[in-house]
């Protein structure tokens, strides 16, 4: 895990500023490269090897230069393949494997990668630059393009450090309530700043900044209904094997690993497989404090924590339970916005920030999480509704939600299967999962120099999951049938039979006077006056003031709160 930065001109002072702004993404070292066509910079967090063997930018033959962020999980197999072709290696680094693979095979080599990555690959002789992002969208990569000027980075903070004025995109629409921080596809809230879509590969000719390649690394998903040797339609042993292999893949490296144990089915599956490889793994979860007046959290708020506690005893993990208070929530809100670098609307996000902080203080450098399982195996009520629709009606749908509707512009249509529900699930993986869940965990983790990994989003596992017909994922109005059946008798029944609750803060966090007094100050017109051209603060304040007993109404104001904090912290011109 690292940070990568660069621009299509020479300026050593500016690249140093960008590197410094992203120090938390790579505290183990940094480096830069510059010639007349380009300047590249790198922050290093050494995970799979020592920093001395993976220092970047990585230069080959005084011609090729690589800056790379992430992990190539199958790099040992790729190294073996390259050795068979006559390639030699001097280190145990995945960086060297990636560099020499790109030199030998060009951008086609990216299609062979299993892992999470953001790549910058410069060819001095051709005068070209390749930028690429992993197919899950786990690693961020932003670009600023104006006229013939290109600046790219893993971080918006670093773009700002490069002297780029952060101004709001003109077509962002204001209103009573500001929209969610989720920006699906290539859009951001900022003018001239975009992000690569998950799996996107762009090749620029630096002279004149001409885009000569724009493609994706996704493969066609083939959904096939085929009976197994046992006569069953689903081979549940094969399913468990694929989960196990994906977890194993994410254990590469030499740094301490911790699992976010939510108590849900997905993180429980990962734990079951994790203990096959690690003795007494470290697990972490949150519990929410009662209010000062004795009010209990809403019923479901601590139900996952209760299950996680039982699971930790069942599997003998080294378990840490973090108590999150309403004051913790308030105190971490601005820090959360700063770490995420974009506005958010998810009410629980500040609690994730607190959890990441504690995990880091426990010496963890690599985290595992169960994100993505619901989207692959139908974990939500909307998926149940889709299963009851006529196939023709499903095919006519542009998308299930506004988030996926936005993703349709970028979805690789040639990868669609013959299963309309699986196609929707795939869109959710490339939309909601990539631009909310994964980016949230990456940013919050990297704020504390931790790498987040997601076994259920690995490409190989995703392709396997989407090859299973959706009719086996939902049966008799029950969602997530496949993992429930596969792990029946292996996971405790209280996990298999548990109703999905979602990880959420207690309702009183948004209804107590401390939070409301704090929020009222931010929602006032004087907090950051430039935002008043977009937000009608008086109406928002009226709504918030009237919602002292209305949790949903209070929740609706969170987007406005996060947006105003973000605009002020990042000095966004509006």
BAGUSE-463705 format. One record per residue (C-alpha): x, y, z; residue in one letter; residue number from 1. Coordinates in steps of 0.02 Angstrom, whole numbers, padded with zeros to 5 digits, always signed. Example, Ala and Ser with C-alpha at 12.3 -4.5 7.8 and 13.67 -1.06 7.14 Angstrom:
# residues 2
(site (+00615 -00225 +00390) A 1);
(site (+00684 -00053 +00357) S 2);
END
This chain:
# residues 574
(site (+00000 +00000 +00000) X 1);
(site (+00068 +00166 -00049) X 2);
(site (+00029 +00331 -00130) X 3);
(site (+00074 +00377 -00309) X 4);
(site (+00084 +00550 -00386) X 5);
(site (+00142 +00635 -00543) X 6);
(site (+00121 +00764 -00681) X 7);
(site (+00175 +00789 -00861) X 8);
(site (+00312 +00917 -00832) X 9);
(site (+00467 +00937 -00724) X 10);
(site (+00454 +01010 -00548) X 11);
(site (+00546 +00924 -00405) X 12);
(site (+00483 +01047 -00273) X 13);
(site (+00300 +01017 -00316) X 14);
(site (+00317 +00826 -00313) X 15);
(site (+00397 +00836 -00141) X 16);
(site (+00247 +00935 -00081) X 17);
(site (+00129 +00801 -00150) X 18);
(site (+00228 +00662 -00067) X 19);
(site (+00228 +00752 +00100) X 20);
(site (+00039 +00779 +00092) X 21);
(site (+00014 +00590 +00077) X 22);
(site (+00140 +00536 +00207) X 23);
(site (+00013 +00428 +00300) X 24);
(site (-00010 +00321 +00144) X 25);
(site (+00173 +00272 +00150) X 26);
(site (+00278 +00313 +00303) X 27);
(site (+00413 +00183 +00262) X 28);
(site (+00498 +00284 +00127) X 29);
(site (+00474 +00392 -00026) X 30);
(site (+00555 +00430 -00191) X 31);
(site (+00538 +00533 -00350) X 32);
(site (+00590 +00534 -00532) X 33);
(site (+00593 +00676 -00657) X 34);
(site (+00638 +00711 -00836) X 35);
(site (+00579 +00842 -00960) X 36);
(site (+00416 +00748 -00995) X 37);
(site (+00360 +00691 -00824) X 38);
(site (+00383 +00696 -00636) X 39);
(site (+00334 +00547 -00527) X 40);
(site (+00326 +00524 -00339) X 41);
(site (+00293 +00380 -00219) X 42);
(site (+00251 +00350 -00037) X 43);
(site (+00294 +00175 +00026) X 44);
(site (+00207 +00064 +00154) X 45);
(site (+00309 -00097 +00148) X 46);
(site (+00198 -00250 +00172) X 47);
(site (+00261 -00395 +00068) X 48);
(site (+00445 -00353 +00072) X 49);
(site (+00572 -00240 +00154) X 50);
(site (+00573 -00060 +00099) X 51);
(site (+00747 -00076 +00026) X 52);
(site (+00688 -00202 -00105) X 53);
(site (+00532 -00107 -00160) X 54);
(site (+00587 +00073 -00166) X 55);
(site (+00497 +00169 -00302) X 56);
(site (+00492 +00245 -00430) X 57);
(site (+00560 +00082 -00505) X 58);
(site (+00672 +00113 -00656) X 59);
(site (+00711 -00017 -00790) X 60);
(site (+00842 +00002 -00927) X 61);
(site (+00842 +00190 -00905) X 62);
(site (+00681 +00185 -01006) X 63);
(site (+00533 +00122 -00903) X 64);
(site (+00476 +00196 -00737) X 65);
(site (+00344 +00119 -00623) X 66);
(site (+00248 +00195 -00479) X 67);
(site (+00126 +00073 -00402) X 68);
(site (+00006 +00070 -00255) X 69);
(site (-00071 -00091 -00187) X 70);
(site (-00039 -00277 -00190) X 71);
(site (-00026 -00403 -00333) X 72);
(site (-00086 -00560 -00245) X 73);
(site (-00031 -00679 -00382) X 74);
(site (+00141 -00603 -00408) X 75);
(site (+00232 -00765 -00363) X 76);
(site (+00142 -00858 -00503) X 77);
(site (+00175 -00713 -00621) X 78);
(site (+00359 -00714 -00574) X 79);
(site (+00366 -00900 -00612) X 80);
(site (+00284 -00872 -00781) X 81);
(site (+00405 -00732 -00823) X 82);
(site (+00553 -00839 -00771) X 83);
(site (+00493 -00972 -00892) X 84);
(site (+00502 -00837 -01027) X 85);
(site (+00684 -00804 -00980) X 86);
(site (+00661 -00658 -00860) X 87);
(site (+00776 -00641 -00708) X 88);
(site (+00740 -00557 -00541) X 89);
(site (+00848 -00472 -00410) X 90);
(site (+00720 -00451 -00269) X 91);
(site (+00568 -00537 -00190) X 92);
(site (+00462 -00384 -00229) X 93);
(site (+00296 -00385 -00321) X 94);
(site (+00350 -00215 -00386) X 95);
(site (+00490 -00293 -00488) X 96);
(site (+00370 -00425 -00555) X 97);
(site (+00246 -00292 -00610) X 98);
(site (+00380 -00185 -00691) X 99);
(site (+00459 -00327 -00789) X 100);
(site (+00290 -00397 -00838) X 101);
(site (+00238 -00228 -00907) X 102);
(site (+00404 -00212 -00999) X 103);
(site (+00383 -00382 -01081) X 104);
(site (+00196 -00383 -01116) X 105);
(site (+00138 -00203 -01111) X 106);
(site (-00031 -00155 -01041) X 107);
(site (-00099 -00329 -01080) X 108);
(site (-00004 -00386 -00927) X 109);
(site (-00127 -00288 -00819) X 110);
(site (-00264 -00409 -00870) X 111);
(site (-00167 -00548 -00782) X 112);
(site (-00159 -00461 -00614) X 113);
(site (-00254 -00524 -00462) X 114);
(site (-00255 -00394 -00327) X 115);
(site (-00288 -00212 -00291) X 116);
(site (-00185 -00078 -00372) X 117);
(site (-00163 +00094 -00446) X 118);
(site (-00024 +00101 -00575) X 119);
(site (+00076 +00235 -00663) X 120);
(site (+00192 +00166 -00800) X 121);
(site (+00303 +00283 -00898) X 122);
(site (+00394 +00240 -01060) X 123);
(site (+00530 +00369 -01088) X 124);
(site (+00566 +00318 -01268) X 125);
(site (+00384 +00321 -01323) X 126);
(site (+00342 +00472 -01217) X 127);
(site (+00187 +00383 -01149) X 128);
(site (+00106 +00362 -00979) X 129);
(site (-00012 +00222 -00929) X 130);
(site (-00131 +00245 -00781) X 131);
(site (-00232 +00097 -00718) X 132);
(site (-00345 +00051 -00572) X 133);
(site (-00394 -00121 -00506) X 134);
(site (-00558 -00201 -00561) X 135);
(site (-00636 -00193 -00386) X 136);
(site (-00595 -00008 -00365) X 137);
(site (-00507 -00035 -00198) X 138);
(site (-00365 +00086 -00237) X 139);
(site (-00405 +00268 -00278) X 140);
(site (-00327 +00362 -00423) X 141);
(site (-00374 +00543 -00463) X 142);
(site (-00329 +00646 -00615) X 143);
(site (-00331 +00833 -00643) X 144);
(site (-00336 +00881 -00826) X 145);
(site (-00344 +01057 -00894) X 146);
(site (-00287 +01105 -01068) X 147);
(site (-00126 +01003 -01093) X 148);
(site (-00087 +00988 -00907) X 149);
(site (-00107 +00820 -00817) X 150);
(site (-00084 +00793 -00630) X 151);
(site (-00128 +00627 -00546) X 152);
(site (-00125 +00561 -00369) X 153);
(site (-00194 +00435 -00245) X 154);
(site (-00252 +00582 -00141) X 155);
(site (-00349 +00743 -00163) X 156);
(site (-00240 +00819 -00026) X 157);
(site (-00090 +00791 -00137) X 158);
(site (-00177 +00871 -00287) X 159);
(site (-00207 +01022 -00177) X 160);
(site (-00025 +01019 -00123) X 161);
(site (+00022 +01027 -00307) X 162);
(site (-00057 +01200 -00314) X 163);
(site (-00223 +01147 -00391) X 164);
(site (-00367 +01258 -00338) X 165);
(site (-00507 +01147 -00273) X 166);
(site (-00667 +01219 -00343) X 167);
(site (-00840 +01144 -00354) X 168);
(site (-00892 +01066 -00518) X 169);
(site (-01013 +01186 -00606) X 170);
(site (-01150 +01058 -00635) X 171);
(site (-01163 +01009 -00452) X 172);
(site (-01338 +01057 -00402) X 173);
(site (-01383 +01132 -00235) X 174);
(site (-01543 +01116 -00136) X 175);
(site (-01616 +01093 +00034) X 176);
(site (-01520 +00934 +00068) X 177);
(site (-01353 +00900 -00011) X 178);
(site (-01336 +00735 -00103) X 179);
(site (-01233 +00589 -00040) X 180);
(site (-01045 +00590 -00048) X 181);
(site (-01053 +00440 -00164) X 182);
(site (-00994 +00488 -00336) X 183);
(site (-01013 +00339 -00452) X 184);
(site (-00908 +00320 -00608) X 185);
(site (-00772 +00448 -00645) X 186);
(site (-00852 +00602 -00568) X 187);
(site (-00800 +00696 -00412) X 188);
(site (-00874 +00853 -00337) X 189);
(site (-00722 +00951 -00397) X 190);
(site (-00697 +01044 -00561) X 191);
(site (-00573 +00962 -00681) X 192);
(site (-00538 +00821 -00556) X 193);
(site (-00595 +00646 -00602) X 194);
(site (-00553 +00470 -00546) X 195);
(site (-00519 +00316 -00648) X 196);
(site (-00664 +00195 -00654) X 197);
(site (-00632 +00022 -00575) X 198);
(site (-00532 -00078 -00701) X 199);
(site (-00499 +00071 -00815) X 200);
(site (-00334 +00078 -00911) X 201);
(site (-00284 +00242 -00995) X 202);
(site (-00130 +00271 -01101) X 203);
(site (-00077 +00450 -01140) X 204);
(site (+00045 +00516 -01265) X 205);
(site (+00121 +00653 -01158) X 206);
(site (+00160 +00766 -01304) X 207);
(site (+00000 +00864 -01323) X 208);
(site (-00080 +00753 -01190) X 209);
(site (-00167 +00639 -01314) X 210);
(site (-00268 +00491 -01247) X 211);
(site (-00221 +00344 -01360) X 212);
(site (-00294 +00198 -01259) X 213);
(site (-00447 +00194 -01147) X 214);
(site (-00504 +00019 -01101) X 215);
(site (-00548 -00089 -00952) X 216);
(site (-00476 -00246 -00873) X 217);
(site (-00643 -00331 -00841) X 218);
(site (-00678 -00502 -00914) X 219);
(site (-00846 -00564 -00975) X 220);
(site (-00949 -00646 -00839) X 221);
(site (-01026 -00809 -00894) X 222);
(site (-01171 -00870 -00787) X 223);
(site (-01197 -01056 -00818) X 224);
(site (-01324 -01173 -00738) X 225);
(site (-01232 -01338 -00728) X 226);
(site (-01270 -01487 -00613) X 227);
(site (-01126 -01548 -00507) X 228);
(site (-01063 -01727 -00497) X 229);
(site (-01171 -01753 -00343) X 230);
(site (-01326 -01700 -00439) X 231);
(site (-01342 -01538 -00341) X 232);
(site (-01345 -01375 -00434) X 233);
(site (-01219 -01294 -00317) X 234);
(site (-01056 -01371 -00259) X 235);
(site (-01048 -01299 -00083) X 236);
(site (-00877 -01374 -00052) X 237);
(site (-00816 -01278 -00205) X 238);
(site (-00892 -01120 -00134) X 239);
(site (-00800 -01141 +00032) X 240);
(site (-00640 -01179 -00062) X 241);
(site (-00654 -01017 -00159) X 242);
(site (-00686 -00917 -00001) X 243);
(site (-00537 -01000 +00082) X 244);
(site (-00421 -00967 -00067) X 245);
(site (-00475 -00785 -00075) X 246);
(site (-00441 -00762 +00111) X 247);
(site (-00272 -00849 +00092) X 248);
(site (-00228 -00733 -00051) X 249);
(site (-00258 -00582 +00061) X 250);
(site (-00139 -00645 +00195) X 251);
(site (+00018 -00611 +00094) X 252);
(site (+00150 -00505 +00177) X 253);
(site (+00245 -00492 +00339) X 254);
(site (+00148 -00361 +00435) X 255);
(site (+00018 -00391 +00575) X 256);
(site (-00159 -00428 +00514) X 257);
(site (-00325 -00392 +00598) X 258);
(site (-00504 -00436 +00549) X 259);
(site (-00653 -00320 +00566) X 260);
(site (-00776 -00443 +00642) X 261);
(site (-00948 -00367 +00620) X 262);
(site (-01047 -00519 +00675) X 263);
(site (-01126 -00534 +00503) X 264);
(site (-01114 -00685 +00389) X 265);
(site (-00978 -00618 +00275) X 266);
(site (-00848 -00573 +00408) X 267);
(site (-00893 -00736 +00499) X 268);
(site (-00852 -00838 +00343) X 269);
(site (-00687 -00748 +00328) X 270);
(site (-00649 -00784 +00511) X 271);
(site (-00689 -00969 +00489) X 272);
(site (-00562 -00979 +00348) X 273);
(site (-00437 -00864 +00431) X 274);
(site (-00414 -00980 +00581) X 275);
(site (-00362 -01117 +00460) X 276);
(site (-00208 -01012 +00421) X 277);
(site (-00176 -00912 +00579) X 278);
(site (-00176 -00961 +00761) X 279);
(site (-00274 -00843 +00873) X 280);
(site (-00301 -00704 +00745) X 281);
(site (-00338 -00529 +00803) X 282);
(site (-00518 -00473 +00782) X 283);
(site (-00601 -00305 +00813) X 284);
(site (-00778 -00241 +00830) X 285);
(site (-00873 -00094 +00904) X 286);
(site (-01002 -00079 +01040) X 287);
(site (-01104 +00078 +01066) X 288);
(site (-01125 +00158 +01236) X 289);
(site (-01292 +00192 +01317) X 290);
(site (-01341 +00374 +01328) X 291);
(site (-01312 +00474 +01488) X 292);
(site (-01497 +00469 +01527) X 293);
(site (-01498 +00281 +01520) X 294);
(site (-01579 +00263 +01351) X 295);
(site (-01529 +00102 +01267) X 296);
(site (-01461 +00094 +01092) X 297);
(site (-01590 +00042 +00963) X 298);
(site (-01613 -00146 +00971) X 299);
(site (-01502 -00188 +00825) X 300);
(site (-01360 -00067 +00866) X 301);
(site (-01263 -00191 +00975) X 302);
(site (-01333 -00355 +00910) X 303);
(site (-01185 -00378 +00792) X 304);
(site (-01064 -00340 +00934) X 305);
(site (-01148 -00475 +01039) X 306);
(site (-01128 -00602 +00899) X 307);
(site (-00947 -00549 +00867) X 308);
(site (-00908 -00575 +01051) X 309);
(site (-00982 -00751 +01045) X 310);
(site (-00886 -00790 +00885) X 311);
(site (-00721 -00731 +00958) X 312);
(site (-00743 -00853 +01103) X 313);
(site (-00798 -00992 +00984) X 314);
(site (-00642 -00973 +00875) X 315);
(site (-00521 -00919 +01012) X 316);
(site (-00473 -00753 +00933) X 317);
(site (-00378 -00611 +01015) X 318);
(site (-00530 -00499 +01019) X 319);
(site (-00539 -00312 +01050) X 320);
(site (-00707 -00229 +01075) X 321);
(site (-00709 -00040 +01057) X 322);
(site (-00839 +00058 +01152) X 323);
(site (-00894 +00206 +01046) X 324);
(site (-00979 +00348 +01138) X 325);
(site (-01086 +00487 +01070) X 326);
(site (-00944 +00608 +01112) X 327);
(site (-00822 +00499 +01012) X 328);
(site (-00942 +00516 +00867) X 329);
(site (-00945 +00705 +00877) X 330);
(site (-00758 +00722 +00906) X 331);
(site (-00713 +00614 +00756) X 332);
(site (-00833 +00689 +00629) X 333);
(site (-00717 +00823 +00558) X 334);
(site (-00568 +00704 +00561) X 335);
(site (-00672 +00581 +00462) X 336);
(site (-00710 +00709 +00327) X 337);
(site (-00526 +00756 +00318) X 338);
(site (-00474 +00574 +00300) X 339);
(site (-00605 +00532 +00168) X 340);
(site (-00566 +00688 +00064) X 341);
(site (-00745 +00689 -00003) X 342);
(site (-00915 +00721 +00077) X 343);
(site (-01014 +00573 +00145) X 344);
(site (-01190 +00537 +00201) X 345);
(site (-01172 +00367 +00288) X 346);
(site (-01215 +00402 +00469) X 347);
(site (-01097 +00269 +00535) X 348);
(site (-00939 +00328 +00447) X 349);
(site (-00866 +00426 +00595) X 350);
(site (-00881 +00267 +00700) X 351);
(site (-00775 +00178 +00568) X 352);
(site (-00645 +00313 +00592) X 353);
(site (-00638 +00281 +00780) X 354);
(site (-00623 +00094 +00750) X 355);
(site (-00478 +00116 +00628) X 356);
(site (-00388 +00225 +00753) X 357);
(site (-00399 +00092 +00888) X 358);
(site (-00349 -00048 +00769) X 359);
(site (-00194 +00050 +00720) X 360);
(site (-00151 +00081 +00904) X 361);
(site (-00155 -00109 +00926) X 362);
(site (-00010 -00127 +00802) X 363);
(site (-00110 -00187 +00652) X 364);
(site (-00047 -00139 +00478) X 365);
(site (-00161 -00246 +00368) X 366);
(site (-00349 -00262 +00394) X 367);
(site (-00475 -00385 +00323) X 368);
(site (-00660 -00346 +00299) X 369);
(site (-00812 -00435 +00227) X 370);
(site (-00868 -00297 +00110) X 371);
(site (-00943 -00354 -00055) X 372);
(site (-01026 -00516 -00001) X 373);
(site (-01202 -00444 +00005) X 374);
(site (-01184 -00377 -00171) X 375);
(site (-01125 -00544 -00241) X 376);
(site (-01247 -00658 -00151) X 377);
(site (-01403 -00548 -00127) X 378);
(site (-01396 -00482 +00051) X 379);
(site (-01524 -00342 +00038) X 380);
(site (-01713 -00326 +00030) X 381);
(site (-01702 -00246 -00142) X 382);
(site (-01625 -00407 -00208) X 383);
(site (-01777 -00504 -00147) X 384);
(site (-01888 -00381 -00242) X 385);
(site (-01785 -00409 -00401) X 386);
(site (-01808 -00597 -00386) X 387);
(site (-01997 -00575 -00395) X 388);
(site (-01993 -00470 -00553) X 389);
(site (-02020 -00541 -00726) X 390);
(site (-01854 -00565 -00819) X 391);
(site (-01912 -00451 -00961) X 392);
(site (-01949 -00313 -00834) X 393);
(site (-01777 -00335 -00757) X 394);
(site (-01691 -00321 -00925) X 395);
(site (-01781 -00158 -00961) X 396);
(site (-01720 -00081 -00798) X 397);
(site (-01583 +00047 -00821) X 398);
(site (-01528 +00007 -00644) X 399);
(site (-01597 -00035 -00472) X 400);
(site (-01551 +00126 -00384) X 401);
(site (-01489 +00299 -00426) X 402);
(site (-01313 +00245 -00381) X 403);
(site (-01313 +00102 -00504) X 404);
(site (-01403 +00211 -00631) X 405);
(site (-01252 +00323 -00631) X 406);
(site (-01136 +00175 -00652) X 407);
(site (-01223 +00118 -00812) X 408);
(site (-01125 +00248 -00910) X 409);
(site (-00964 +00159 -00864) X 410);
(site (-01017 -00021 -00845) X 411);
(site (-00927 -00134 -00970) X 412);
(site (-01080 -00195 -01063) X 413);
(site (-00981 -00327 -01158) X 414);
(site (-00954 -00413 -00989) X 415);
(site (-01140 -00438 -00958) X 416);
(site (-01202 -00614 -00926) X 417);
(site (-01367 -00695 -00974) X 418);
(site (-01430 -00672 -00796) X 419);
(site (-01510 -00499 -00768) X 420);
(site (-01499 -00505 -00577) X 421);
(site (-01315 -00552 -00584) X 422);
(site (-01289 -00405 -00701) X 423);
(site (-01368 -00291 -00571) X 424);
(site (-01257 -00368 -00436) X 425);
(site (-01105 -00335 -00545) X 426);
(site (-01157 -00154 -00565) X 427);
(site (-01174 -00138 -00377) X 428);
(site (-00997 -00207 -00356) X 429);
(site (-00927 -00076 -00475) X 430);
(site (-01035 +00064 -00405) X 431);
(site (-01088 +00060 -00224) X 432);
(site (-00954 -00061 -00163) X 433);
(site (-00810 +00025 -00252) X 434);
(site (-00856 +00206 -00221) X 435);
(site (-00926 +00193 -00046) X 436);
(site (-00870 +00039 +00050) X 437);
(site (-00696 +00006 -00020) X 438);
(site (-00642 +00187 -00037) X 439);
(site (-00707 +00223 +00139) X 440);
(site (-00605 +00082 +00213) X 441);
(site (-00451 +00124 +00109) X 442);
(site (-00452 +00308 +00158) X 443);
(site (-00491 +00282 +00342) X 444);
(site (-00361 +00145 +00354) X 445);
(site (-00227 +00241 +00261) X 446);
(site (-00256 +00389 +00374) X 447);
(site (-00172 +00278 +00505) X 448);
(site (-00051 +00193 +00382) X 449);
(site (-00152 +00032 +00371) X 450);
(site (-00191 -00068 +00215) X 451);
(site (-00371 -00128 +00194) X 452);
(site (-00402 -00293 +00102) X 453);
(site (-00567 -00368 +00048) X 454);
(site (-00566 -00555 +00009) X 455);
(site (-00742 -00557 -00062) X 456);
(site (-00700 -00424 -00193) X 457);
(site (-00550 -00512 -00270) X 458);
(site (-00576 -00530 -00457) X 459);
(site (-00562 -00719 -00462) X 460);
(site (-00689 -00739 -00323) X 461);
(site (-00806 -00610 -00399) X 462);
(site (-00803 -00699 -00566) X 463);
(site (-00839 -00864 -00481) X 464);
(site (-00983 -00790 -00381) X 465);
(site (-01062 -00711 -00534) X 466);
(site (-01050 -00875 -00630) X 467);
(site (-01180 -00949 -00511) X 468);
(site (-01358 -00918 -00572) X 469);
(site (-01450 -00795 -00462) X 470);
(site (-01598 -00914 -00441) X 471);
(site (-01491 -01014 -00320) X 472);
(site (-01444 -00859 -00218) X 473);
(site (-01625 -00819 -00172) X 474);
(site (-01747 -00961 -00135) X 475);
(site (-01917 -00960 -00049) X 476);
(site (-01898 -00774 -00010) X 477);
(site (-01733 -00807 +00079) X 478);
(site (-01579 -00709 +00025) X 479);
(site (-01397 -00762 +00034) X 480);
(site (-01444 -00945 +00023) X 481);
(site (-01276 -01008 -00044) X 482);
(site (-01162 -00950 +00099) X 483);
(site (-01294 -01000 +00227) X 484);
(site (-01305 -01178 +00161) X 485);
(site (-01117 -01192 +00129) X 486);
(site (-01072 -01146 +00307) X 487);
(site (-01217 -01232 +00395) X 488);
(site (-01141 -01339 +00531) X 489);
(site (-00975 -01248 +00519) X 490);
(site (-01028 -01077 +00580) X 491);
(site (-01138 -01070 +00736) X 492);
(site (-01325 -01066 +00703) X 493);
(site (-01339 -00895 +00783) X 494);
(site (-01239 -00829 +00635) X 495);
(site (-01326 -00929 +00499) X 496);
(site (-01500 -00885 +00564) X 497);
(site (-01463 -00705 +00613) X 498);
(site (-01569 -00572 +00527) X 499);
(site (-01468 -00443 +00433) X 500);
(site (-01464 -00282 +00534) X 501);
(site (-01325 -00180 +00456) X 502);
(site (-01191 -00095 +00557) X 503);
(site (-01265 +00067 +00621) X 504);
(site (-01247 +00194 +00760) X 505);
(site (-01383 +00207 +00893) X 506);
(site (-01523 +00326 +00849) X 507);
(site (-01495 +00434 +01002) X 508);
(site (-01322 +00483 +00937) X 509);
(site (-01413 +00599 +00816) X 510);
(site (-01549 +00650 +00938) X 511);
(site (-01450 +00699 +01093) X 512);
(site (-01422 +00881 +01135) X 513);
(site (-01231 +00874 +01122) X 514);
(site (-01236 +00819 +00941) X 515);
(site (-01377 +00937 +00896) X 516);
(site (-01291 +01089 +00973) X 517);
(site (-01132 +01046 +00878) X 518);
(site (-01226 +01017 +00715) X 519);
(site (-01326 +01178 +00730) X 520);
(site (-01164 +01278 +00729) X 521);
(site (-01107 +01193 +00568) X 522);
(site (-01276 +01211 +00483) X 523);
(site (-01282 +01397 +00520) X 524);
(site (-01254 +01516 +00372) X 525);
(site (-01096 +01586 +00453) X 526);
(site (-01000 +01420 +00463) X 527);
(site (-00937 +01428 +00283) X 528);
(site (-01031 +01566 +00191) X 529);
(site (-00982 +01513 +00013) X 530);
(site (-01092 +01358 +00030) X 531);
(site (-01247 +01468 +00049) X 532);
(site (-01259 +01481 -00140) X 533);
(site (-01299 +01295 -00141) X 534);
(site (-01379 +01260 +00027) X 535);
(site (-01527 +01347 +00103) X 536);
(site (-01462 +01344 +00280) X 537);
(site (-01618 +01421 +00356) X 538);
(site (-01727 +01281 +00287) X 539);
(site (-01602 +01148 +00340) X 540);
(site (-01593 +01223 +00514) X 541);
(site (-01782 +01226 +00525) X 542);
(site (-01790 +01044 +00475) X 543);
(site (-01653 +00996 +00597) X 544);
(site (-01731 +01094 +00739) X 545);
(site (-01898 +01009 +00709) X 546);
(site (-01820 +00835 +00706) X 547);
(site (-01769 +00821 +00889) X 548);
(site (-01870 +00661 +00902) X 549);
(site (-01863 +00611 +00718) X 550);
(site (-01709 +00504 +00683) X 551);
(site (-01739 +00494 +00496) X 552);
(site (-01757 +00682 +00478) X 553);
(site (-01597 +00710 +00576) X 554);
(site (-01509 +00583 +00467) X 555);
(site (-01562 +00677 +00310) X 556);
(site (-01460 +00826 +00368) X 557);
(site (-01297 +00730 +00383) X 558);
(site (-01255 +00755 +00199) X 559);
(site (-01266 +00944 +00221) X 560);
(site (-01160 +00937 +00379) X 561);
(site (-01023 +00833 +00297) X 562);
(site (-01026 +00940 +00139) X 563);
(site (-01004 +01103 +00236) X 564);
(site (-00861 +01031 +00340) X 565);
(site (-00777 +00962 +00183) X 566);
(site (-00793 +01127 +00089) X 567);
(site (-00718 +01223 +00234) X 568);
(site (-00576 +01102 +00274) X 569);
(site (-00521 +01089 +00092) X 570);
(site (-00553 +01274 +00055) X 571);
(site (-00664 +01230 -00092) X 572);
(site (-00709 +01375 -00204) X 573);
(site (-00895 +01380 -00242) X 574);
END
